[in-house]
Amino acid sequence: MARTARLVIPELSVHIVQRGHDGGDCFFERTDYLFYLSLLREFAPRCACSIHAYCLMTNHVHLFITPHAADSCAQLMKNVGQRYVQRVNARRSRSGTLWEGRFYSCLVPTERYAVACYRYVECNPVKPGIALKAADYPWSSHAVNAGTACDPLVTPHPAYIALAQDQARRVDVYKALCEEPLPRPLAEDLRRATRRGQAAGTPARARGRPWRAR
């Protein structure tokens, strides 16, 4: 059966999830997280991607990005994924992939869903109790978007910039948002759309039909 083509539109943001094979771990020690982030810093500009938010969980990765070319997402995930696995395999004397096949993705077409995606990604460790709050988890972009760290890897999305007129107020608004649970319908919609390769906010009647690239 032919694979369903991903819908990627240059300059339209995307939520990406890459999971470990059979639900297994893909990060094993501190240096693994650091190396993965170094690969994102290297290949995001080379693959024409702007990264707005990320979260590296033990057995999966969340990215909120804007691709600037039709193949940007595929090239980024291929280059980062392959080089990361090569290093981990060499260090741990293992072989084979760490990843569960293709990554999942959905379009994030509106400012409402963009802000929700920020929160969904950076608050991911909170729901399972890995962290009490987003600020407690070290392997996400929350510190950057909450104004307590700087990293050239992270580029603010227009929806983040629109939270307030100045950066200090913007940070306050964003931190307050992250202290509140993401409304369940928004979280479920993002999760469902990502799994099915749809656009977030796809009407219920169309949810059984994956979006196809033309």
PyMOL commands that place a pseudoatom at each C-alpha (Angstrom):
pseudoatom trace, name=CA, resn=MET, resi=1, chain=A, elem=C, hetatm=0, pos=[0.000, 0.000, 0.000]
pseudoatom trace, name=CA, resn=ALA, resi=2, chain=A, elem=C, hetatm=0, pos=[1.362, 3.420, -0.961]
pseudoatom trace, name=CA, resn=ARG, resi=3, chain=A, elem=C, hetatm=0, pos=[2.157, 5.797, 1.850]
pseudoatom trace, name=CA, resn=THR, resi=4, chain=A, elem=C, hetatm=0, pos=[-0.078, 8.809, 2.319]
pseudoatom trace, name=CA, resn=ALA, resi=5, chain=A, elem=C, hetatm=0, pos=[1.843, 11.885, 1.277]
pseudoatom trace, name=CA, resn=ARG, resi=6, chain=A, elem=C, hetatm=0, pos=[2.343, 14.473, 3.978]
pseudoatom trace, name=CA, resn=LEU, resi=7, chain=A, elem=C, hetatm=0, pos=[0.736, 17.834, 3.470]
pseudoatom trace, name=CA, resn=VAL, resi=8, chain=A, elem=C, hetatm=0, pos=[3.514, 20.400, 3.784]
pseudoatom trace, name=CA, resn=ILE, resi=9, chain=A, elem=C, hetatm=0, pos=[2.993, 24.019, 2.758]
pseudoatom trace, name=CA, resn=PRO, resi=10, chain=A, elem=C, hetatm=0, pos=[6.022, 26.310, 2.914]
pseudoatom trace, name=CA, resn=GLU, resi=11, chain=A, elem=C, hetatm=0, pos=[5.623, 29.015, 5.590]
pseudoatom trace, name=CA, resn=LEU, resi=12, chain=A, elem=C, hetatm=0, pos=[2.742, 27.148, 7.287]
pseudoatom trace, name=CA, resn=SER, resi=13, chain=A, elem=C, hetatm=0, pos=[3.747, 25.797, 10.689]
pseudoatom trace, name=CA, resn=VAL, resi=14, chain=A, elem=C, hetatm=0, pos=[3.832, 22.107, 11.569]
pseudoatom trace, name=CA, resn=HIS, resi=15, chain=A, elem=C, hetatm=0, pos=[3.728, 20.022, 14.733]
pseudoatom trace, name=CA, resn=ILE, resi=16, chain=A, elem=C, hetatm=0, pos=[6.001, 16.976, 14.492]
pseudoatom trace, name=CA, resn=VAL, resi=17, chain=A, elem=C, hetatm=0, pos=[6.237, 13.918, 16.719]
pseudoatom trace, name=CA, resn=GLN, resi=18, chain=A, elem=C, hetatm=0, pos=[8.982, 11.284, 16.348]
pseudoatom trace, name=CA, resn=ARG, resi=19, chain=A, elem=C, hetatm=0, pos=[8.591, 8.245, 18.614]
pseudoatom trace, name=CA, resn=GLY, resi=20, chain=A, elem=C, hetatm=0, pos=[11.004, 5.590, 19.761]
pseudoatom trace, name=CA, resn=HIS, resi=21, chain=A, elem=C, hetatm=0, pos=[10.734, 2.141, 18.146]
pseudoatom trace, name=CA, resn=ASP, resi=22, chain=A, elem=C, hetatm=0, pos=[8.046, 0.022, 19.889]
pseudoatom trace, name=CA, resn=GLY, resi=23, chain=A, elem=C, hetatm=0, pos=[7.692, 2.779, 22.474]
pseudoatom trace, name=CA, resn=GLY, resi=24, chain=A, elem=C, hetatm=0, pos=[11.274, 2.297, 23.599]
pseudoatom trace, name=CA, resn=ASP, resi=25, chain=A, elem=C, hetatm=0, pos=[13.672, 4.963, 24.810]
pseudoatom trace, name=CA, resn=CYS, resi=26, chain=A, elem=C, hetatm=0, pos=[15.583, 7.108, 22.348]
pseudoatom trace, name=CA, resn=PHE, resi=27, chain=A, elem=C, hetatm=0, pos=[17.484, 9.191, 24.926]
pseudoatom trace, name=CA, resn=PHE, resi=28, chain=A, elem=C, hetatm=0, pos=[19.590, 7.420, 27.527]
pseudoatom trace, name=CA, resn=GLU, resi=29, chain=A, elem=C, hetatm=0, pos=[21.849, 10.023, 29.124]
pseudoatom trace, name=CA, resn=ARG, resi=30, chain=A, elem=C, hetatm=0, pos=[22.432, 13.764, 29.287]
pseudoatom trace, name=CA, resn=THR, resi=31, chain=A, elem=C, hetatm=0, pos=[24.868, 13.791, 26.369]
pseudoatom trace, name=CA, resn=ASP, resi=32, chain=A, elem=C, hetatm=0, pos=[22.203, 12.273, 24.100]
pseudoatom trace, name=CA, resn=TYR, resi=33, chain=A, elem=C, hetatm=0, pos=[19.867, 15.229, 24.646]
pseudoatom trace, name=CA, resn=LEU, resi=34, chain=A, elem=C, hetatm=0, pos=[22.716, 17.674, 24.103]
pseudoatom trace, name=CA, resn=PHE, resi=35, chain=A, elem=C, hetatm=0, pos=[23.806, 15.967, 20.892]
pseudoatom trace, name=CA, resn=TYR, resi=36, chain=A, elem=C, hetatm=0, pos=[20.267, 15.930, 19.481]
pseudoatom trace, name=CA, resn=LEU, resi=37, chain=A, elem=C, hetatm=0, pos=[19.935, 19.652, 20.168]
pseudoatom trace, name=CA, resn=SER, resi=38, chain=A, elem=C, hetatm=0, pos=[23.303, 20.311, 18.521]
pseudoatom trace, name=CA, resn=LEU, resi=39, chain=A, elem=C, hetatm=0, pos=[22.017, 18.517, 15.416]
pseudoatom trace, name=CA, resn=LEU, resi=40, chain=A, elem=C, hetatm=0, pos=[18.890, 20.675, 15.398]
pseudoatom trace, name=CA, resn=ARG, resi=41, chain=A, elem=C, hetatm=0, pos=[21.071, 23.792, 15.597]
pseudoatom trace, name=CA, resn=GLU, resi=42, chain=A, elem=C, hetatm=0, pos=[23.158, 22.547, 12.669]
pseudoatom trace, name=CA, resn=PHE, resi=43, chain=A, elem=C, hetatm=0, pos=[20.424, 21.327, 10.355]
pseudoatom trace, name=CA, resn=ALA, resi=44, chain=A, elem=C, hetatm=0, pos=[17.470, 23.636, 11.006]
pseudoatom trace, name=CA, resn=PRO, resi=45, chain=A, elem=C, hetatm=0, pos=[19.029, 26.488, 9.006]
pseudoatom trace, name=CA, resn=ARG, resi=46, chain=A, elem=C, hetatm=0, pos=[20.513, 24.112, 6.418]
pseudoatom trace, name=CA, resn=CYS, resi=47, chain=A, elem=C, hetatm=0, pos=[17.102, 22.534, 5.848]
pseudoatom trace, name=CA, resn=ALA, resi=48, chain=A, elem=C, hetatm=0, pos=[15.252, 25.881, 5.874]
pseudoatom trace, name=CA, resn=CYS, resi=49, chain=A, elem=C, hetatm=0, pos=[13.291, 25.336, 9.084]
pseudoatom trace, name=CA, resn=SER, resi=50, chain=A, elem=C, hetatm=0, pos=[12.475, 27.750, 11.896]
pseudoatom trace, name=CA, resn=ILE, resi=51, chain=A, elem=C, hetatm=0, pos=[12.041, 26.014, 15.246]
pseudoatom trace, name=CA, resn=HIS, resi=52, chain=A, elem=C, hetatm=0, pos=[9.589, 27.652, 17.625]
pseudoatom trace, name=CA, resn=ALA, resi=53, chain=A, elem=C, hetatm=0, pos=[9.332, 25.027, 20.359]
pseudoatom trace, name=CA, resn=TYR, resi=54, chain=A, elem=C, hetatm=0, pos=[10.710, 21.595, 21.173]
pseudoatom trace, name=CA, resn=CYS, resi=55, chain=A, elem=C, hetatm=0, pos=[10.543, 18.968, 23.881]
pseudoatom trace, name=CA, resn=LEU, resi=56, chain=A, elem=C, hetatm=0, pos=[12.796, 15.912, 24.053]
pseudoatom trace, name=CA, resn=MET, resi=57, chain=A, elem=C, hetatm=0, pos=[11.057, 13.243, 26.103]
pseudoatom trace, name=CA, resn=THR, resi=58, chain=A, elem=C, hetatm=0, pos=[12.702, 9.943, 27.017]
pseudoatom trace, name=CA, resn=ASN, resi=59, chain=A, elem=C, hetatm=0, pos=[10.983, 8.002, 24.244]
pseudoatom trace, name=CA, resn=HIS, resi=60, chain=A, elem=C, hetatm=0, pos=[9.797, 10.651, 21.791]
pseudoatom trace, name=CA, resn=VAL, resi=61, chain=A, elem=C, hetatm=0, pos=[10.411, 14.128, 20.401]
pseudoatom trace, name=CA, resn=HIS, resi=62, chain=A, elem=C, hetatm=0, pos=[8.030, 17.045, 19.836]
pseudoatom trace, name=CA, resn=LEU, resi=63, chain=A, elem=C, hetatm=0, pos=[8.883, 19.895, 17.467]
pseudoatom trace, name=CA, resn=PHE, resi=64, chain=A, elem=C, hetatm=0, pos=[6.865, 22.957, 16.485]
pseudoatom trace, name=CA, resn=ILE, resi=65, chain=A, elem=C, hetatm=0, pos=[8.447, 24.378, 13.353]
pseudoatom trace, name=CA, resn=THR, resi=66, chain=A, elem=C, hetatm=0, pos=[7.828, 26.421, 10.236]
pseudoatom trace, name=CA, resn=PRO, resi=67, chain=A, elem=C, hetatm=0, pos=[9.241, 24.904, 7.029]
pseudoatom trace, name=CA, resn=HIS, resi=68, chain=A, elem=C, hetatm=0, pos=[10.362, 27.348, 4.365]
pseudoatom trace, name=CA, resn=ALA, resi=69, chain=A, elem=C, hetatm=0, pos=[10.444, 24.787, 1.536]
pseudoatom trace, name=CA, resn=ALA, resi=70, chain=A, elem=C, hetatm=0, pos=[8.298, 21.794, 0.606]
pseudoatom trace, name=CA, resn=ASP, resi=71, chain=A, elem=C, hetatm=0, pos=[10.955, 19.268, 1.665]
pseudoatom trace, name=CA, resn=SER, resi=72, chain=A, elem=C, hetatm=0, pos=[12.192, 21.122, 4.759]
pseudoatom trace, name=CA, resn=CYS, resi=73, chain=A, elem=C, hetatm=0, pos=[10.530, 18.867, 7.356]
pseudoatom trace, name=CA, resn=ALA, resi=74, chain=A, elem=C, hetatm=0, pos=[11.587, 15.647, 5.665]
pseudoatom trace, name=CA, resn=GLN, resi=75, chain=A, elem=C, hetatm=0, pos=[15.176, 16.805, 5.234]
pseudoatom trace, name=CA, resn=LEU, resi=76, chain=A, elem=C, hetatm=0, pos=[15.443, 18.028, 8.820]
pseudoatom trace, name=CA, resn=MET, resi=77, chain=A, elem=C, hetatm=0, pos=[14.102, 14.814, 10.350]
pseudoatom trace, name=CA, resn=LYS, resi=78, chain=A, elem=C, hetatm=0, pos=[16.174, 12.621, 8.033]
pseudoatom trace, name=CA, resn=ASN, resi=79, chain=A, elem=C, hetatm=0, pos=[19.471, 14.377, 8.718]
pseudoatom trace, name=CA, resn=VAL, resi=80, chain=A, elem=C, hetatm=0, pos=[18.971, 14.782, 12.447]
pseudoatom trace, name=CA, resn=GLY, resi=81, chain=A, elem=C, hetatm=0, pos=[17.482, 11.312, 12.922]
pseudoatom trace, name=CA, resn=GLN, resi=82, chain=A, elem=C, hetatm=0, pos=[20.128, 9.406, 10.997]
pseudoatom trace, name=CA, resn=ARG, resi=83, chain=A, elem=C, hetatm=0, pos=[23.096, 11.162, 12.553]
pseudoatom trace, name=CA, resn=TYR, resi=84, chain=A, elem=C, hetatm=0, pos=[21.649, 10.847, 16.019]
pseudoatom trace, name=CA, resn=VAL, resi=85, chain=A, elem=C, hetatm=0, pos=[21.085, 7.095, 15.669]
pseudoatom trace, name=CA, resn=GLN, resi=86, chain=A, elem=C, hetatm=0, pos=[24.581, 6.564, 14.262]
pseudoatom trace, name=CA, resn=ARG, resi=87, chain=A, elem=C, hetatm=0, pos=[26.119, 8.189, 17.310]
pseudoatom trace, name=CA, resn=VAL, resi=88, chain=A, elem=C, hetatm=0, pos=[23.934, 6.402, 19.846]
pseudoatom trace, name=CA, resn=ASN, resi=89, chain=A, elem=C, hetatm=0, pos=[24.518, 3.035, 18.175]
pseudoatom trace, name=CA, resn=ALA, resi=90, chain=A, elem=C, hetatm=0, pos=[28.281, 3.570, 18.177]
pseudoatom trace, name=CA, resn=ARG, resi=91, chain=A, elem=C, hetatm=0, pos=[28.350, 4.623, 21.836]
pseudoatom trace, name=CA, resn=ARG, resi=92, chain=A, elem=C, hetatm=0, pos=[26.063, 1.822, 23.032]
pseudoatom trace, name=CA, resn=SER, resi=93, chain=A, elem=C, hetatm=0, pos=[27.332, -0.962, 20.754]
pseudoatom trace, name=CA, resn=ARG, resi=94, chain=A, elem=C, hetatm=0, pos=[23.920, -1.521, 19.229]
pseudoatom trace, name=CA, resn=SER, resi=95, chain=A, elem=C, hetatm=0, pos=[22.507, -1.652, 15.706]
pseudoatom trace, name=CA, resn=GLY, resi=96, chain=A, elem=C, hetatm=0, pos=[19.258, -0.796, 13.965]
pseudoatom trace, name=CA, resn=THR, resi=97, chain=A, elem=C, hetatm=0, pos=[16.992, 2.185, 14.251]
pseudoatom trace, name=CA, resn=LEU, resi=98, chain=A, elem=C, hetatm=0, pos=[15.770, 3.928, 17.373]
pseudoatom trace, name=CA, resn=TRP, resi=99, chain=A, elem=C, hetatm=0, pos=[12.754, 5.442, 15.651]
pseudoatom trace, name=CA, resn=GLU, resi=100, chain=A, elem=C, hetatm=0, pos=[9.233, 4.189, 15.005]
pseudoatom trace, name=CA, resn=GLY, resi=101, chain=A, elem=C, hetatm=0, pos=[9.282, 4.531, 11.225]
pseudoatom trace, name=CA, resn=ARG, resi=102, chain=A, elem=C, hetatm=0, pos=[8.042, 7.814, 9.802]
pseudoatom trace, name=CA, resn=PHE, resi=103, chain=A, elem=C, hetatm=0, pos=[7.473, 10.823, 11.988]
pseudoatom trace, name=CA, resn=TYR, resi=104, chain=A, elem=C, hetatm=0, pos=[3.942, 12.126, 12.511]
pseudoatom trace, name=CA, resn=SER, resi=105, chain=A, elem=C, hetatm=0, pos=[2.948, 15.688, 11.671]
pseudoatom trace, name=CA, resn=CYS, resi=106, chain=A, elem=C, hetatm=0, pos=[0.035, 18.073, 11.324]
pseudoatom trace, name=CA, resn=LEU, resi=107, chain=A, elem=C, hetatm=0, pos=[-0.411, 21.558, 9.966]
pseudoatom trace, name=CA, resn=VAL, resi=108, chain=A, elem=C, hetatm=0, pos=[-0.964, 24.326, 12.516]
pseudoatom trace, name=CA, resn=PRO, resi=109, chain=A, elem=C, hetatm=0, pos=[-2.932, 26.852, 10.442]
pseudoatom trace, name=CA, resn=THR, resi=110, chain=A, elem=C, hetatm=0, pos=[-4.121, 29.495, 12.923]
pseudoatom trace, name=CA, resn=GLU, resi=111, chain=A, elem=C, hetatm=0, pos=[-2.721, 31.649, 15.739]
pseudoatom trace, name=CA, resn=ARG, resi=112, chain=A, elem=C, hetatm=0, pos=[-5.040, 29.935, 18.216]
pseudoatom trace, name=CA, resn=TYR, resi=113, chain=A, elem=C, hetatm=0, pos=[-3.636, 26.535, 17.376]
pseudoatom trace, name=CA, resn=ALA, resi=114, chain=A, elem=C, hetatm=0, pos=[-0.083, 27.876, 17.221]
pseudoatom trace, name=CA, resn=VAL, resi=115, chain=A, elem=C, hetatm=0, pos=[-0.258, 29.095, 20.829]
pseudoatom trace, name=CA, resn=ALA, resi=116, chain=A, elem=C, hetatm=0, pos=[-1.927, 25.818, 21.804]
pseudoatom trace, name=CA, resn=CYS, resi=117, chain=A, elem=C, hetatm=0, pos=[0.883, 23.919, 20.083]
pseudoatom trace, name=CA, resn=TYR, resi=118, chain=A, elem=C, hetatm=0, pos=[3.514, 25.840, 22.060]
pseudoatom trace, name=CA, resn=ARG, resi=119, chain=A, elem=C, hetatm=0, pos=[1.785, 24.806, 25.278]
pseudoatom trace, name=CA, resn=TYR, resi=120, chain=A, elem=C, hetatm=0, pos=[1.164, 21.226, 24.132]
pseudoatom trace, name=CA, resn=VAL, resi=121, chain=A, elem=C, hetatm=0, pos=[4.845, 20.762, 23.282]
pseudoatom trace, name=CA, resn=GLU, resi=122, chain=A, elem=C, hetatm=0, pos=[6.473, 22.477, 26.239]
pseudoatom trace, name=CA, resn=CYS, resi=123, chain=A, elem=C, hetatm=0, pos=[4.026, 21.191, 28.855]
pseudoatom trace, name=CA, resn=ASN, resi=124, chain=A, elem=C, hetatm=0, pos=[4.320, 17.605, 27.625]
pseudoatom trace, name=CA, resn=PRO, resi=125, chain=A, elem=C, hetatm=0, pos=[6.331, 16.462, 30.694]
pseudoatom trace, name=CA, resn=VAL, resi=126, chain=A, elem=C, hetatm=0, pos=[3.685, 17.775, 33.103]
pseudoatom trace, name=CA, resn=LYS, resi=127, chain=A, elem=C, hetatm=0, pos=[0.769, 15.464, 32.313]
pseudoatom trace, name=CA, resn=PRO, resi=128, chain=A, elem=C, hetatm=0, pos=[2.637, 12.197, 33.059]
pseudoatom trace, name=CA, resn=GLY, resi=129, chain=A, elem=C, hetatm=0, pos=[4.131, 13.727, 36.197]
pseudoatom trace, name=CA, resn=ILE, resi=130, chain=A, elem=C, hetatm=0, pos=[7.718, 13.870, 34.924]
pseudoatom trace, name=CA, resn=ALA, resi=131, chain=A, elem=C, hetatm=0, pos=[7.754, 17.544, 35.939]
pseudoatom trace, name=CA, resn=LEU, resi=132, chain=A, elem=C, hetatm=0, pos=[5.471, 19.566, 38.189]
pseudoatom trace, name=CA, resn=LYS, resi=133, chain=A, elem=C, hetatm=0, pos=[5.522, 22.448, 35.719]
pseudoatom trace, name=CA, resn=ALA, resi=134, chain=A, elem=C, hetatm=0, pos=[7.007, 23.147, 32.315]
pseudoatom trace, name=CA, resn=ALA, resi=135, chain=A, elem=C, hetatm=0, pos=[9.800, 25.265, 33.808]
pseudoatom trace, name=CA, resn=ASP, resi=136, chain=A, elem=C, hetatm=0, pos=[11.120, 22.243, 35.749]
pseudoatom trace, name=CA, resn=TYR, resi=137, chain=A, elem=C, hetatm=0, pos=[11.942, 20.172, 32.662]
pseudoatom trace, name=CA, resn=PRO, resi=138, chain=A, elem=C, hetatm=0, pos=[15.420, 20.856, 31.232]
pseudoatom trace, name=CA, resn=TRP, resi=139, chain=A, elem=C, hetatm=0, pos=[15.045, 19.367, 27.734]
pseudoatom trace, name=CA, resn=SER, resi=140, chain=A, elem=C, hetatm=0, pos=[12.491, 21.704, 26.216]
pseudoatom trace, name=CA, resn=SER, resi=141, chain=A, elem=C, hetatm=0, pos=[12.443, 25.223, 24.804]
pseudoatom trace, name=CA, resn=HIS, resi=142, chain=A, elem=C, hetatm=0, pos=[10.307, 26.506, 27.669]
pseudoatom trace, name=CA, resn=ALA, resi=143, chain=A, elem=C, hetatm=0, pos=[13.159, 28.399, 29.336]
pseudoatom trace, name=CA, resn=VAL, resi=144, chain=A, elem=C, hetatm=0, pos=[13.717, 30.335, 26.107]
pseudoatom trace, name=CA, resn=ASN, resi=145, chain=A, elem=C, hetatm=0, pos=[10.061, 31.141, 25.498]
pseudoatom trace, name=CA, resn=ALA, resi=146, chain=A, elem=C, hetatm=0, pos=[9.568, 31.963, 29.184]
pseudoatom trace, name=CA, resn=GLY, resi=147, chain=A, elem=C, hetatm=0, pos=[12.418, 34.464, 29.026]
pseudoatom trace, name=CA, resn=THR, resi=148, chain=A, elem=C, hetatm=0, pos=[14.903, 32.751, 31.362]
pseudoatom trace, name=CA, resn=ALA, resi=149, chain=A, elem=C, hetatm=0, pos=[17.361, 31.511, 28.716]
pseudoatom trace, name=CA, resn=CYS, resi=150, chain=A, elem=C, hetatm=0, pos=[18.642, 32.425, 25.263]
pseudoatom trace, name=CA, resn=ASP, resi=151, chain=A, elem=C, hetatm=0, pos=[19.160, 30.012, 22.385]
pseudoatom trace, name=CA, resn=PRO, resi=152, chain=A, elem=C, hetatm=0, pos=[19.513, 30.959, 18.709]
pseudoatom trace, name=CA, resn=LEU, resi=153, chain=A, elem=C, hetatm=0, pos=[17.868, 27.644, 17.840]
pseudoatom trace, name=CA, resn=VAL, resi=154, chain=A, elem=C, hetatm=0, pos=[14.464, 29.022, 18.878]
pseudoatom trace, name=CA, resn=THR, resi=155, chain=A, elem=C, hetatm=0, pos=[12.650, 31.544, 16.664]
pseudoatom trace, name=CA, resn=PRO, resi=156, chain=A, elem=C, hetatm=0, pos=[9.429, 33.143, 17.948]
pseudoatom trace, name=CA, resn=HIS, resi=157, chain=A, elem=C, hetatm=0, pos=[6.314, 32.341, 15.954]
pseudoatom trace, name=CA, resn=PRO, resi=158, chain=A, elem=C, hetatm=0, pos=[4.110, 35.309, 14.931]
pseudoatom trace, name=CA, resn=ALA, resi=159, chain=A, elem=C, hetatm=0, pos=[1.424, 33.986, 17.276]
pseudoatom trace, name=CA, resn=TYR, resi=160, chain=A, elem=C, hetatm=0, pos=[3.868, 34.160, 20.190]
pseudoatom trace, name=CA, resn=ILE, resi=161, chain=A, elem=C, hetatm=0, pos=[4.895, 37.700, 19.233]
pseudoatom trace, name=CA, resn=ALA, resi=162, chain=A, elem=C, hetatm=0, pos=[1.229, 38.683, 19.095]
pseudoatom trace, name=CA, resn=LEU, resi=163, chain=A, elem=C, hetatm=0, pos=[0.724, 37.768, 22.766]
pseudoatom trace, name=CA, resn=ALA, resi=164, chain=A, elem=C, hetatm=0, pos=[1.834, 41.283, 23.794]
pseudoatom trace, name=CA, resn=GLN, resi=165, chain=A, elem=C, hetatm=0, pos=[3.471, 44.418, 22.409]
pseudoatom trace, name=CA, resn=ASP, resi=166, chain=A, elem=C, hetatm=0, pos=[6.732, 44.091, 24.347]
pseudoatom trace, name=CA, resn=GLN, resi=167, chain=A, elem=C, hetatm=0, pos=[8.869, 41.095, 25.264]
pseudoatom trace, name=CA, resn=ALA, resi=168, chain=A, elem=C, hetatm=0, pos=[8.567, 41.451, 29.042]
pseudoatom trace, name=CA, resn=ARG, resi=169, chain=A, elem=C, hetatm=0, pos=[4.780, 41.404, 28.884]
pseudoatom trace, name=CA, resn=ARG, resi=170, chain=A, elem=C, hetatm=0, pos=[4.864, 38.649, 26.246]
pseudoatom trace, name=CA, resn=VAL, resi=171, chain=A, elem=C, hetatm=0, pos=[6.887, 36.434, 28.579]
pseudoatom trace, name=CA, resn=ASP, resi=172, chain=A, elem=C, hetatm=0, pos=[4.489, 37.060, 31.458]
pseudoatom trace, name=CA, resn=VAL, resi=173, chain=A, elem=C, hetatm=0, pos=[1.475, 36.183, 29.326]
pseudoatom trace, name=CA, resn=TYR, resi=174, chain=A, elem=C, hetatm=0, pos=[3.113, 33.033, 28.012]
pseudoatom trace, name=CA, resn=LYS, resi=175, chain=A, elem=C, hetatm=0, pos=[4.224, 31.818, 31.453]
pseudoatom trace, name=CA, resn=ALA, resi=176, chain=A, elem=C, hetatm=0, pos=[0.702, 32.341, 32.765]
pseudoatom trace, name=CA, resn=LEU, resi=177, chain=A, elem=C, hetatm=0, pos=[-0.727, 30.327, 29.876]
pseudoatom trace, name=CA, resn=CYS, resi=178, chain=A, elem=C, hetatm=0, pos=[1.664, 27.449, 30.586]
pseudoatom trace, name=CA, resn=GLU, resi=179, chain=A, elem=C, hetatm=0, pos=[0.640, 27.370, 34.232]
pseudoatom trace, name=CA, resn=GLU, resi=180, chain=A, elem=C, hetatm=0, pos=[-2.912, 26.512, 33.155]
pseudoatom trace, name=CA, resn=PRO, resi=181, chain=A, elem=C, hetatm=0, pos=[-3.827, 23.126, 31.645]
pseudoatom trace, name=CA, resn=LEU, resi=182, chain=A, elem=C, hetatm=0, pos=[-4.371, 23.223, 27.903]
pseudoatom trace, name=CA, resn=PRO, resi=183, chain=A, elem=C, hetatm=0, pos=[-8.116, 22.806, 27.277]
pseudoatom trace, name=CA, resn=ARG, resi=184, chain=A, elem=C, hetatm=0, pos=[-8.793, 19.151, 26.585]
pseudoatom trace, name=CA, resn=PRO, resi=185, chain=A, elem=C, hetatm=0, pos=[-10.499, 19.668, 23.189]
pseudoatom trace, name=CA, resn=LEU, resi=186, chain=A, elem=C, hetatm=0, pos=[-7.462, 21.575, 21.894]
pseudoatom trace, name=CA, resn=ALA, resi=187, chain=A, elem=C, hetatm=0, pos=[-5.027, 18.946, 23.184]
pseudoatom trace, name=CA, resn=GLU, resi=188, chain=A, elem=C, hetatm=0, pos=[-7.060, 16.092, 21.729]
pseudoatom trace, name=CA, resn=ASP, resi=189, chain=A, elem=C, hetatm=0, pos=[-7.422, 17.883, 18.406]
pseudoatom trace, name=CA, resn=LEU, resi=190, chain=A, elem=C, hetatm=0, pos=[-3.667, 18.430, 18.117]
pseudoatom trace, name=CA, resn=ARG, resi=191, chain=A, elem=C, hetatm=0, pos=[-2.982, 14.826, 19.089]
pseudoatom trace, name=CA, resn=ARG, resi=192, chain=A, elem=C, hetatm=0, pos=[-5.528, 13.430, 16.631]
pseudoatom trace, name=CA, resn=ALA, resi=193, chain=A, elem=C, hetatm=0, pos=[-4.490, 15.689, 13.760]
pseudoatom trace, name=CA, resn=THR, resi=194, chain=A, elem=C, hetatm=0, pos=[-0.817, 14.838, 14.258]
pseudoatom trace, name=CA, resn=ARG, resi=195, chain=A, elem=C, hetatm=0, pos=[-1.482, 11.106, 14.288]
pseudoatom trace, name=CA, resn=ARG, resi=196, chain=A, elem=C, hetatm=0, pos=[-3.646, 11.306, 11.158]
pseudoatom trace, name=CA, resn=GLY, resi=197, chain=A, elem=C, hetatm=0, pos=[-1.584, 13.825, 9.205]
pseudoatom trace, name=CA, resn=GLN, resi=198, chain=A, elem=C, hetatm=0, pos=[-4.357, 16.395, 9.097]
pseudoatom trace, name=CA, resn=ALA, resi=199, chain=A, elem=C, hetatm=0, pos=[-4.544, 20.094, 9.794]
pseudoatom trace, name=CA, resn=ALA, resi=200, chain=A, elem=C, hetatm=0, pos=[-5.381, 21.047, 13.368]
pseudoatom trace, name=CA, resn=GLY, resi=201, chain=A, elem=C, hetatm=0, pos=[-8.974, 22.218, 13.468]
pseudoatom trace, name=CA, resn=THR, resi=202, chain=A, elem=C, hetatm=0, pos=[-10.114, 19.865, 10.699]
pseudoatom trace, name=CA, resn=PRO, resi=203, chain=A, elem=C, hetatm=0, pos=[-13.927, 19.529, 10.960]
pseudoatom trace, name=CA, resn=ALA, resi=204, chain=A, elem=C, hetatm=0, pos=[-15.131, 16.352, 12.655]
pseudoatom trace, name=CA, resn=ARG, resi=205, chain=A, elem=C, hetatm=0, pos=[-16.781, 15.063, 9.476]
pseudoatom trace, name=CA, resn=ALA, resi=206, chain=A, elem=C, hetatm=0, pos=[-13.384, 15.036, 7.722]
pseudoatom trace, name=CA, resn=ARG, resi=207, chain=A, elem=C, hetatm=0, pos=[-11.336, 13.497, 10.523]
pseudoatom trace, name=CA, resn=GLY, resi=208, chain=A, elem=C, hetatm=0, pos=[-11.449, 10.013, 9.071]
pseudoatom trace, name=CA, resn=ARG, resi=209, chain=A, elem=C, hetatm=0, pos=[-9.795, 11.158, 5.856]
pseudoatom trace, name=CA, resn=PRO, resi=210, chain=A, elem=C, hetatm=0, pos=[-6.081, 12.030, 5.941]
pseudoatom trace, name=CA, resn=TRP, resi=211, chain=A, elem=C, hetatm=0, pos=[-5.084, 15.161, 4.080]
pseudoatom trace, name=CA, resn=ARG, resi=212, chain=A, elem=C, hetatm=0, pos=[-3.132, 14.444, 0.901]
pseudoatom trace, name=CA, resn=ALA, resi=213, chain=A, elem=C, hetatm=0, pos=[-0.536, 16.540, -0.851]
pseudoatom trace, name=CA, resn=ARG, resi=214, chain=A, elem=C, hetatm=0, pos=[-1.483, 17.653, -4.329]
for i in range(1, 214): cmd.bond("trace and resi %d" % i, "trace and resi %d" % (i + 1))
show_as sticks, trace
zoom trace
